[in-house]
Amino acid sequence: MGAPSNSGDGGKNALLRALPSIEQLLRRPSLEPLLASVPRARAVAALRLAVDRTRARLLRGELRPFSDTDVAEALGSLATPNLRPVLNATGVVLHTNLGRAPLAAEAVARVAAVARGYSNLEYDLDEGERGSRYAPVVGLLRSLTGAEDALVVNNCAGAALLVLAALAAGREGVVSRGELVEIGGGFRVPDVMRQSGAKLVEVGTTNRTRLSDYASAVGPETGLLVKVHRSNFALVGFTEEVDVAALATLGRQRGVPVFQDLGSGALVPLEGEGLTGEPTVHQAVAAGRTWSPSRGTSCWAVPRRASWWDARRCCRASRRIRSPGRCAWTR
């Protein structure tokens, strides 16, 4: 039988009808050298990908029939690592979608050296028994941030969920209406609070929130005063917001902890041409924030100004939270 005609819609339809089934391709002698060393599941996936790509190509009007080369290209695509180096030509130095900050050469070398074999990830070498996987980093984070304790999680949304679940589950979390934000990935502050078990209490207006708004909302059921970083946008013009240091003072006066979603994870001031100022983690801790998740470092820290018991209580409670429903927030 001759090859289908490639003229017009009739040729396209003929090529589409001529697309082979997966079973036919698995039995095709010319493909045996390509598929002989490939597990059946991978071979089937490659064949389906090759057929799908050919179908899409034909529907676009590119009248090139299916061939064994399509299978070879599909196998190559499936063997290509999902994560690979790219060039950042966006003009954004710390780009969320491009992996944020590249690791220093020394850090890469250290990761490679440890990952090459076994490590004391969760083993206390001094005591000769099981240890904590946080132990290798908590001391460093305390030193870098001035915090009393620290906990490393996947991202800032996960850190916020843990803080809210540990301190405000079943109680009220007071947030300015101007800070009920949605960040990349569809994470919304009201949704995170709802999943944590905290009850959202909105104060102020979209553009203006005063300290008196927070003070008026504090009551017997208040579990947390919340300050949220405005990710990727700014309010300008006729605006007013409460400095977190003033919010921390109110929290100490009323006996209510204060939680700040710090946003960035800057450990040193980012200053220079074209850079906007962001508070560092150390500044956030020193200013009296009670709990300060930081997105860039994927950690949240507890400052020395919080009481020792409250700081340790929050970290211990967060480490105990295991419910899949409460730990599903990743970014």
C-alpha positions as CSV (number, residue, x, y, z in Angstrom):
1,M,0.0,0.0,0.0
2,G,1.4,3.4,-0.9
3,A,1.9,6.3,1.5
4,P,-1.1,8.5,2.1
5,S,-1.4,11.6,-0.1
6,N,-0.2,14.8,1.5
7,S,-2.4,17.2,-0.4
8,G,-4.9,19.4,1.5
9,D,-7.3,18.2,4.2
10,G,-7.7,14.9,2.5
11,G,-4.0,14.2,3.0
12,K,-4.1,15.3,6.6
13,N,-7.0,13.1,7.4
14,A,-5.4,10.2,5.7
15,L,-2.2,10.7,7.8
16,L,-4.3,10.9,11.0
17,R,-6.1,7.7,10.1
18,A,-2.8,6.0,9.4
19,L,-1.4,6.7,12.9
20,P,-0.4,3.3,14.3
21,S,-1.7,1.9,17.6
22,I,0.7,1.4,20.5
23,E,0.4,-2.4,20.2
24,Q,1.4,-2.2,16.5
25,L,4.4,-0.1,17.4
26,L,5.5,-2.5,20.2
27,R,5.6,-5.3,17.5
28,R,7.2,-3.2,14.8
29,P,10.5,-4.9,13.9
30,S,12.3,-1.6,13.0
31,L,11.7,-0.3,16.6
32,E,13.2,-3.4,18.4
33,P,16.7,-2.0,18.6
34,L,15.4,1.2,20.1
35,L,13.0,-0.4,22.6
36,A,15.0,-3.6,23.5
37,S,16.8,-2.1,26.5
38,V,13.9,0.1,27.6
39,P,11.4,-1.1,30.4
40,R,8.0,-1.7,28.9
41,A,6.3,1.1,30.9
42,R,8.9,3.6,29.5
43,A,8.5,2.2,26.0
44,V,4.8,2.6,26.1
45,A,5.1,6.1,27.4
46,A,7.5,7.0,24.6
47,L,5.3,5.5,22.0
48,R,2.2,7.4,23.2
49,L,4.2,10.6,23.3
50,A,5.5,10.1,19.8
51,V,2.0,9.4,18.5
52,D,0.5,12.4,20.4
53,R,3.2,14.7,19.0
54,T,2.6,13.5,15.5
55,R,-1.1,14.0,15.8
56,A,-0.6,17.5,17.1
57,R,1.9,18.2,14.2
58,L,-0.6,17.0,11.6
59,L,-3.5,19.1,13.1
60,R,-1.2,22.2,12.9
61,G,-1.0,21.5,9.2
62,E,2.6,20.1,9.1
63,L,1.9,17.0,6.9
64,R,4.8,14.9,8.0
65,P,3.8,11.2,8.6
66,F,4.7,9.2,11.7
67,S,8.2,7.6,11.6
68,D,10.6,5.7,13.9
69,T,12.5,9.0,14.4
70,D,9.5,10.3,16.3
71,V,9.9,7.4,18.8
72,A,13.7,8.1,19.2
73,E,13.0,11.8,19.9
74,A,10.3,10.8,22.4
75,L,12.7,8.5,24.2
76,G,15.2,11.3,24.4
77,S,12.6,13.7,25.8
78,L,11.7,11.3,28.6
79,A,15.3,10.7,29.4
80,T,16.0,14.4,29.7
81,P,16.1,15.6,33.4
82,N,13.2,17.8,34.4
83,L,15.5,20.3,36.2
84,R,18.3,21.7,34.1
85,P,20.3,24.9,33.8
86,V,18.8,28.0,32.1
87,L,19.9,31.5,31.4
88,N,18.2,34.2,33.4
89,A,17.5,37.1,31.0
90,T,14.5,38.5,32.9
91,G,16.2,41.3,34.7
92,V,15.1,39.9,38.0
93,V,18.1,38.7,40.0
94,L,16.2,36.6,42.6
95,H,13.6,35.0,40.3
96,T,11.2,32.6,42.1
97,N,10.5,30.6,38.9
98,L,14.2,30.2,38.1
99,G,15.3,28.9,41.5
100,R,16.0,32.2,43.2
101,A,19.6,32.6,44.3
102,P,22.2,30.3,42.7
103,L,24.2,28.4,45.3
104,A,27.8,29.4,45.9
105,A,30.4,27.1,44.5
106,E,31.5,26.1,48.1
107,A,27.9,25.2,49.0
108,V,27.5,23.1,45.9
109,A,30.7,21.3,46.6
110,R,29.6,20.7,50.2
111,V,26.2,19.3,49.1
112,A,27.9,17.0,46.6
113,A,30.4,15.8,49.2
114,V,27.7,14.9,51.8
115,A,25.2,13.5,49.3
116,R,27.8,11.2,47.8
117,G,27.4,8.8,50.7
118,Y,25.7,8.4,54.2
119,S,25.6,11.4,56.6
120,N,24.5,12.2,60.1
121,L,21.3,13.8,58.9
122,E,19.3,12.5,61.9
123,Y,22.0,11.0,64.1
124,D,23.8,12.5,67.1
125,L,27.4,11.6,66.7
126,D,28.3,12.7,70.2
127,E,25.6,10.8,72.0
128,G,25.6,7.8,69.6
129,E,21.8,7.8,69.2
130,R,19.1,9.2,67.0
131,G,19.1,13.0,66.8
132,S,17.2,15.8,65.2
133,R,17.4,16.7,61.5
134,Y,17.1,20.3,62.5
135,A,20.2,20.2,64.7
136,P,22.8,20.9,62.0
137,V,21.1,24.2,61.0
138,V,19.4,25.6,64.1
139,G,22.6,26.8,65.7
140,L,23.6,28.5,62.4
141,L,20.2,30.2,62.1
142,R,20.3,31.4,65.7
143,S,23.7,33.0,65.1
144,L,22.7,34.5,61.7
145,T,19.3,35.9,62.9
146,G,19.6,36.5,66.6
147,A,16.6,34.2,67.1
148,E,16.0,32.1,70.2
149,D,14.9,29.1,68.1
150,A,14.3,28.2,64.5
151,L,12.6,25.6,62.3
152,V,13.3,24.9,58.7
153,V,10.3,24.0,56.4
154,N,9.7,23.9,52.6
155,N,8.5,27.5,52.1
156,C,7.0,30.5,53.7
157,A,3.4,29.4,53.1
158,G,4.2,26.2,55.0
159,A,5.9,28.1,57.8
160,A,2.8,30.4,58.1
161,L,0.5,27.4,58.2
162,L,2.6,25.8,61.0
163,V,2.7,29.0,63.1
164,L,-1.1,29.5,62.7
165,A,-1.9,25.9,63.5
166,A,0.4,25.9,66.6
167,L,-0.7,29.2,68.1
168,A,-4.1,30.1,66.7
169,A,-6.0,26.9,65.9
170,G,-9.5,27.3,67.2
171,R,-8.8,31.0,68.0
172,E,-8.8,34.3,66.2
173,G,-6.0,35.6,64.0
174,V,-6.3,39.4,63.5
175,V,-5.1,40.7,60.0
176,S,-5.4,44.0,58.2
177,R,-7.7,43.9,55.2
178,G,-4.9,45.5,53.2
179,E,-2.7,42.4,53.8
180,L,-5.2,39.6,52.7
181,V,-2.9,38.8,49.8
182,E,-2.6,36.1,47.3
183,I,1.0,35.1,46.3
184,G,2.3,33.1,43.4
185,G,0.9,29.6,43.2
186,G,-2.5,30.6,44.3
187,F,-1.8,30.8,48.1
188,R,-4.3,33.1,49.8
189,V,-4.0,34.3,53.3
190,P,-7.6,33.5,54.2
191,D,-7.3,30.0,52.8
192,V,-4.1,29.3,54.8
193,M,-5.7,30.6,57.9
194,R,-8.8,28.5,57.3
195,Q,-6.7,25.3,56.8
196,S,-4.8,26.0,60.0
197,G,-7.9,26.1,62.0
198,A,-7.6,29.8,62.9
199,K,-10.6,32.1,62.6
200,L,-9.8,35.1,60.4
201,V,-10.7,38.5,61.9
202,E,-10.3,41.4,59.4
203,V,-9.5,44.9,60.6
204,G,-9.1,48.3,59.0
205,T,-9.7,49.0,55.3
206,T,-7.9,48.0,52.1
207,N,-5.8,51.2,52.1
208,R,-5.7,52.3,55.7
209,T,-5.3,50.3,58.9
210,R,-4.4,51.9,62.3
211,L,-3.1,50.5,65.6
212,S,-6.5,51.2,67.2
213,D,-8.1,48.8,64.7
214,Y,-6.0,46.0,66.0
215,A,-6.5,47.0,69.6
216,S,-10.3,47.1,69.2
217,A,-10.3,43.6,67.8
218,V,-8.3,42.0,70.6
219,G,-10.5,39.9,72.9
220,P,-10.6,36.7,74.9
221,E,-10.5,34.6,71.7
222,T,-7.6,36.3,70.1
223,G,-4.7,33.9,69.5
224,L,-2.5,35.9,67.2
225,L,-1.9,39.4,65.7
226,V,-0.7,38.9,62.1
227,K,1.4,41.1,59.8
228,V,1.6,39.9,56.2
229,H,4.2,40.9,53.6
230,R,2.6,42.3,50.4
231,S,4.1,40.0,47.9
232,N,4.7,41.4,44.4
233,F,2.7,44.6,44.8
234,A,2.6,47.9,46.8
235,L,-0.1,50.2,48.1
236,V,0.6,53.9,47.3
237,G,-1.2,57.1,47.8
238,F,-3.7,57.6,50.6
239,T,-2.5,54.8,52.7
240,E,-1.7,54.0,56.3
241,E,-0.4,50.8,58.0
242,V,0.9,49.8,61.4
243,D,4.6,49.4,61.9
244,V,5.2,45.9,63.2
245,A,7.3,47.2,66.1
246,A,4.1,49.0,67.3
247,L,2.1,45.9,66.7
248,A,4.6,43.9,68.8
249,T,4.3,46.5,71.6
250,L,0.5,46.1,71.5
251,G,0.9,42.3,71.6
252,R,3.1,42.5,74.7
253,Q,0.6,44.8,76.4
254,R,-2.3,42.5,75.7
255,G,-0.5,39.2,76.1
256,V,-1.1,38.2,72.5
257,P,1.8,36.9,70.3
258,V,2.6,38.7,67.1
259,F,3.3,36.9,63.9
260,Q,4.9,38.6,60.9
261,D,5.2,37.0,57.4
262,L,8.5,38.7,56.6
263,G,8.4,37.8,53.0
264,S,12.0,38.0,51.9
265,G,14.7,36.0,53.5
266,A,17.4,38.6,53.3
267,L,20.2,37.9,55.8
268,V,22.1,41.0,54.8
269,P,20.8,44.4,53.6
270,L,20.1,44.5,49.9
271,E,21.2,48.0,48.9
272,G,22.2,49.4,45.6
273,E,21.1,50.8,42.2
274,G,17.6,49.7,41.4
275,L,17.1,47.7,44.6
276,T,14.3,48.4,47.0
277,G,14.9,48.0,50.7
278,E,13.7,44.9,52.4
279,P,14.1,44.2,56.2
280,T,16.6,41.5,57.0
281,V,15.6,38.6,59.2
282,H,18.0,39.9,61.9
283,Q,16.2,43.3,61.9
284,A,12.8,41.6,62.1
285,V,13.8,39.6,65.1
286,A,15.5,42.5,66.8
287,A,12.5,44.8,66.3
288,G,10.4,42.6,68.5
289,R,8.5,40.4,66.1
290,T,7.3,37.2,67.8
291,W,7.4,34.8,64.9
292,S,8.9,35.7,61.5
293,P,8.7,33.3,58.6
294,S,11.1,34.3,55.8
295,R,10.5,33.1,52.3
296,G,14.0,33.2,50.9
297,T,15.6,31.1,53.6
298,S,12.5,28.9,53.9
299,C,12.7,29.2,57.6
300,W,11.0,31.0,60.4
301,A,12.6,32.3,63.5
302,V,11.6,33.2,67.1
303,P,13.2,36.3,68.5
304,R,14.9,36.6,71.9
305,R,12.3,39.2,72.9
306,A,9.6,36.6,73.0
307,S,9.4,34.7,76.2
308,W,11.6,31.6,76.3
309,W,8.6,29.3,77.0
310,D,6.5,30.8,74.2
311,A,9.4,30.5,71.7
312,R,10.1,26.9,72.5
313,R,6.4,26.0,72.7
314,C,5.8,27.3,69.2
315,C,8.7,25.3,67.7
316,R,7.8,22.2,69.6
317,A,4.1,22.4,68.6
318,S,5.0,23.0,65.0
319,R,7.3,20.0,64.9
320,R,4.5,17.8,66.2
321,I,2.0,18.8,63.5
322,R,1.7,15.8,61.2
323,S,-1.8,16.0,59.8
324,P,-1.7,15.8,55.9
325,G,-4.6,18.2,55.8
326,R,-2.5,20.8,57.7
327,C,0.8,20.2,55.9
328,A,-0.4,20.2,52.3
329,W,0.7,23.8,51.6
330,T,3.8,23.8,49.4
331,R,5.1,26.4,46.9
